[in-house]
Amino acid sequence: MKMIVAPLLRIFFRPWMEGEENIPDEGPAILASNHLSFSDSFFLPALLKRRVTFIAKAEYFTTPGIKGRLTAAFFKGVGQLPVDRSGARGAGEAAIRSGIAVIERGELFGVYPEGTRSPDGKLYRGKVGGLARVALATGAPVIPVAMIDTEKVQPPGQVIPNFGVRPGIRIGRPLDFSRYQGMENDRFILRSVTDEVMYEIMRLSGQEYVDIYATAAKRQLAEEKKAADADRKAQQKAEKAAAAEQEKAEQEKADQEKDAGA
């Protein structure tokens, strides 16, 4: 990753980075990043000097086929941890335990507080859970990270990246939540910590903030697309019916003129 992927990314995309000095040279820390594109999982780990371990959905490790095997090899190679998301509560607990283990080893633990990629480039509400609970359970500092323009490099659903786009990474100053340590079971404290981190990410990224979860936004956008598709099909059907009526009327008129001429 560091020796092969990072130089290629620098050659083809010339990514820029600000605030790298905010990443400690050693010791544990939590990197909390916005999530714009699948390519985030390449740029951030490859360009940082230290290794960062993210939680990855189990499907990345179990998808069949050549593409699935290559994806699994990549995520295993960069040390990502698979978490089965089939049970929301179980998945959350597994992610928290994995994060605490990474921090206790003195390493960098990466998390996307939104829980999924942004469907439209906006910043969505952070999920209460992994980020805040790992921070409060371990006392590790939280470092906000903003990925810039990675959705232009590889929009959601696009396999081949767009060359000629220069993405960036902006890293903020560490946030200290030691004042709340031991309060990881207080949901109001968890929400406060998460919101503070999301505010810093918003400030760093310049994204528009939307106070709903990204998963809800995806459902809403999917429903709007479905409704728009239905409206378009209905309009096409109506236009087709109108054209048929027009054609029928013109044919009847032609027949009448023909009969009158005869």
C-alpha positions as CSV (number, residue, x, y, z in Angstrom):
1,M,0.0,0.0,0.0
2,K,2.7,2.5,1.0
3,M,5.3,1.4,-1.5
4,I,3.1,0.8,-4.6
5,V,-0.3,2.4,-4.3
6,A,0.8,5.7,-2.7
7,P,3.3,6.6,-5.4
8,L,0.7,5.8,-8.1
9,L,-1.9,7.9,-6.5
10,R,0.6,10.8,-6.3
11,I,1.5,10.4,-9.9
12,F,-2.0,10.2,-11.4
13,F,-4.0,12.4,-9.0
14,R,-1.4,14.7,-7.3
15,P,-3.4,14.7,-4.0
16,W,-2.7,17.4,-1.5
17,M,-2.7,17.2,2.3
18,E,-3.0,19.9,5.0
19,G,-2.5,19.4,8.7
20,E,-0.5,16.1,8.6
21,E,1.4,17.5,11.7
22,N,-1.8,16.9,13.7
23,I,-1.3,13.1,13.4
24,P,0.9,12.0,16.3
25,D,4.2,10.2,15.3
26,E,3.3,7.4,17.8
27,G,0.6,6.5,20.2
28,P,-3.1,5.8,19.7
29,A,-5.6,8.2,18.1
30,I,-9.0,8.0,16.4
31,L,-9.3,9.5,12.9
32,A,-12.9,10.5,12.2
33,S,-13.5,11.3,8.5
34,N,-16.3,12.2,6.2
35,H,-17.0,9.6,3.5
36,L,-17.5,10.8,0.0
37,S,-16.2,7.9,-2.1
38,F,-14.9,4.3,-2.1
39,S,-11.6,5.9,-3.0
40,D,-11.4,7.4,0.5
41,S,-10.2,4.0,1.6
42,F,-7.3,4.3,-0.7
43,F,-6.2,7.9,-0.4
44,L,-6.2,8.3,3.4
45,P,-4.4,5.1,4.4
46,A,-1.9,5.4,1.5
47,L,-0.9,9.0,2.1
48,L,-0.5,8.9,5.8
49,K,2.9,8.0,7.1
50,R,1.4,5.7,9.8
51,R,-0.9,2.8,9.3
52,V,-4.6,3.4,10.0
53,T,-7.1,0.6,10.5
54,F,-10.7,1.1,9.5
55,I,-13.7,-1.1,10.1
56,A,-15.0,-2.5,6.8
57,K,-18.2,-4.3,6.1
58,A,-17.9,-8.1,5.9
59,E,-19.2,-8.1,2.3
60,Y,-15.9,-6.7,1.2
61,F,-14.3,-9.9,2.4
62,T,-16.9,-12.4,1.2
63,T,-18.1,-11.3,-2.2
64,P,-17.5,-14.1,-4.8
65,G,-15.9,-13.8,-8.2
66,I,-12.6,-12.2,-9.3
67,K,-13.6,-8.7,-8.3
68,G,-14.6,-10.0,-4.9
69,R,-11.3,-11.8,-4.3
70,L,-9.3,-8.8,-5.4
71,T,-11.3,-6.6,-3.0
72,A,-10.9,-9.0,-0.1
73,A,-7.1,-9.2,-0.8
74,F,-6.9,-5.4,-0.8
75,F,-8.7,-5.0,2.5
76,K,-6.9,-7.8,4.2
77,G,-3.6,-6.4,2.9
78,V,-4.1,-3.0,4.5
79,G,-5.3,-4.5,7.8
80,Q,-8.9,-3.6,7.6
81,L,-11.2,-5.3,10.1
82,P,-14.4,-7.1,8.8
83,V,-17.7,-6.5,10.7
84,D,-20.9,-8.3,9.9
85,R,-23.6,-5.7,9.6
86,S,-26.5,-8.1,9.4
87,G,-27.4,-7.4,13.0
88,A,-27.2,-3.7,13.7
89,R,-26.6,-4.0,17.4
90,G,-24.2,-6.9,17.1
91,A,-22.3,-5.1,14.4
92,G,-22.0,-2.0,16.5
93,E,-20.7,-3.9,19.5
94,A,-18.2,-5.7,17.3
95,A,-16.9,-2.5,15.8
96,I,-16.5,-0.9,19.2
97,R,-14.6,-3.9,20.5
98,S,-12.4,-3.9,17.4
99,G,-11.7,-0.2,17.7
100,I,-10.8,-0.5,21.4
101,A,-8.4,-3.3,20.6
102,V,-6.7,-1.1,17.9
103,I,-6.3,1.8,20.3
104,E,-5.0,-0.4,23.1
105,R,-2.2,-1.5,20.7
106,G,-1.2,2.1,20.3
107,E,-2.4,2.4,16.7
108,L,-4.5,4.7,14.6
109,F,-8.2,3.7,14.4
110,G,-10.2,5.2,11.5
111,V,-14.0,5.6,11.5
112,Y,-16.6,7.2,9.2
113,P,-19.1,8.6,11.6
114,E,-21.8,9.0,8.9
115,G,-21.8,5.2,8.7
116,T,-22.0,5.1,4.9
117,R,-20.9,7.2,1.9
118,S,-22.7,10.5,1.3
119,P,-25.2,10.1,-1.6
120,D,-24.8,13.6,-2.8
121,G,-21.6,15.2,-1.4
122,K,-23.3,16.7,1.6
123,L,-22.3,15.9,5.2
124,Y,-24.8,14.0,7.2
125,R,-25.5,13.4,10.9
126,G,-22.9,11.3,12.7
127,K,-24.2,8.0,14.2
128,V,-23.9,7.7,17.9
129,G,-21.9,4.6,18.7
130,G,-18.5,3.5,17.6
131,L,-16.7,6.8,17.4
132,A,-17.8,8.3,20.7
133,R,-17.8,5.1,22.7
134,V,-14.3,4.1,21.6
135,A,-13.1,7.6,22.4
136,L,-14.6,7.7,25.9
137,A,-13.7,4.1,26.7
138,T,-10.0,4.6,25.8
139,G,-9.4,8.3,26.3
140,A,-7.8,8.5,22.9
141,P,-7.9,11.9,21.1
142,V,-10.2,12.2,18.1
143,I,-8.7,13.8,15.0
144,P,-11.2,15.2,12.5
145,V,-10.4,14.5,8.8
146,A,-12.0,16.0,5.7
147,M,-11.7,14.3,2.4
148,I,-12.0,16.8,-0.4
149,D,-13.3,16.1,-3.9
150,T,-12.8,12.3,-3.7
151,E,-16.4,11.9,-4.9
152,K,-15.3,13.6,-8.2
153,V,-12.5,11.1,-8.5
154,Q,-14.8,8.1,-8.1
155,P,-18.5,8.9,-7.8
156,P,-20.7,6.3,-6.0
157,G,-21.3,3.4,-8.3
158,Q,-18.5,4.2,-10.7
159,V,-15.7,1.7,-11.0
160,I,-13.1,3.5,-13.2
161,P,-11.9,6.7,-11.5
162,N,-11.8,10.0,-13.2
163,F,-8.3,11.2,-13.9
164,G,-7.5,14.9,-13.9
165,V,-9.3,15.5,-10.6
166,R,-6.9,16.6,-7.7
167,P,-8.4,15.5,-4.4
168,G,-7.2,16.6,-1.0
169,I,-7.1,15.7,2.7
170,R,-7.5,18.3,5.4
171,I,-6.6,17.1,9.0
172,G,-7.8,19.1,12.0
173,R,-6.4,19.4,15.5
174,P,-7.0,16.6,17.9
175,L,-10.1,16.9,20.1
176,D,-9.8,15.9,23.7
177,F,-12.9,14.3,25.3
178,S,-11.1,13.0,28.4
179,R,-13.5,15.1,30.5
180,Y,-16.2,12.6,29.5
181,Q,-14.2,9.4,30.0
182,G,-16.1,6.7,31.7
183,M,-19.5,8.1,30.5
184,E,-19.6,6.0,27.4
185,N,-23.1,4.6,28.3
186,D,-24.7,8.1,28.5
187,R,-26.4,8.6,25.2
188,F,-26.6,12.4,25.6
189,I,-22.9,12.6,26.1
190,L,-22.3,10.3,23.1
191,R,-24.5,12.5,21.0
192,S,-22.7,15.6,22.2
193,V,-19.2,14.1,21.4
194,T,-20.4,13.0,17.9
195,D,-21.9,16.3,17.1
196,E,-18.8,18.2,18.1
197,V,-16.7,15.9,15.8
198,M,-19.1,16.4,12.9
199,Y,-19.0,20.2,13.4
200,E,-15.2,20.1,13.0
201,I,-15.4,17.9,9.9
202,M,-18.0,20.3,8.4
203,R,-15.7,23.2,9.2
204,L,-12.7,21.5,7.6
205,S,-14.6,20.2,4.5
206,G,-16.8,23.1,3.8
207,Q,-19.7,20.7,3.1
208,E,-23.3,21.6,3.6
209,Y,-24.5,19.8,6.7
210,V,-27.9,18.0,6.8
211,D,-29.2,16.9,10.2
212,I,-30.5,13.5,9.1
213,Y,-28.6,10.2,8.7
214,A,-27.1,9.4,5.4
215,T,-28.9,6.1,5.2
216,A,-32.2,8.0,5.5
217,A,-31.1,10.4,2.8
218,K,-30.3,7.5,0.5
219,R,-33.8,6.1,1.0
220,Q,-35.3,9.5,0.4
221,L,-33.3,10.0,-2.8
222,A,-34.2,6.5,-4.0
223,E,-37.9,7.1,-3.4
224,E,-37.7,10.5,-5.2
225,K,-35.9,8.8,-8.1
226,K,-38.6,6.0,-8.2
227,A,-41.4,8.6,-8.1
228,A,-39.6,10.6,-10.9
229,D,-39.2,7.5,-13.0
230,A,-42.9,6.7,-12.5
231,D,-43.9,10.2,-13.5
232,R,-41.7,10.0,-16.6
233,K,-43.2,6.7,-17.6
234,A,-46.7,8.0,-17.1
235,Q,-45.9,11.1,-19.2
236,Q,-44.4,9.0,-21.9
237,K,-47.5,6.8,-21.9
238,A,-49.7,9.8,-22.1
239,E,-47.7,11.3,-24.9
240,K,-47.8,8.0,-26.8
241,A,-51.6,7.8,-26.3
242,A,-52.0,11.4,-27.5
243,A,-49.9,10.7,-30.5
244,A,-52.0,7.6,-31.3
245,E,-55.2,9.6,-31.0
246,Q,-53.8,12.4,-33.2
247,E,-52.8,9.8,-35.8
248,K,-56.2,8.2,-35.6
249,A,-58.0,11.5,-36.1
250,E,-55.8,12.4,-39.0
251,Q,-56.5,9.0,-40.6
252,E,-60.2,9.5,-40.1
253,K,-60.0,12.9,-41.7
254,A,-58.1,11.6,-44.6
255,D,-60.7,8.8,-45.1
256,Q,-63.5,11.3,-45.0
257,E,-61.9,13.5,-47.6
258,K,-61.3,10.5,-49.8
259,D,-64.9,9.5,-49.5
260,A,-66.1,13.0,-50.3
261,G,-63.8,13.1,-53.4
262,A,-65.2,9.8,-54.6
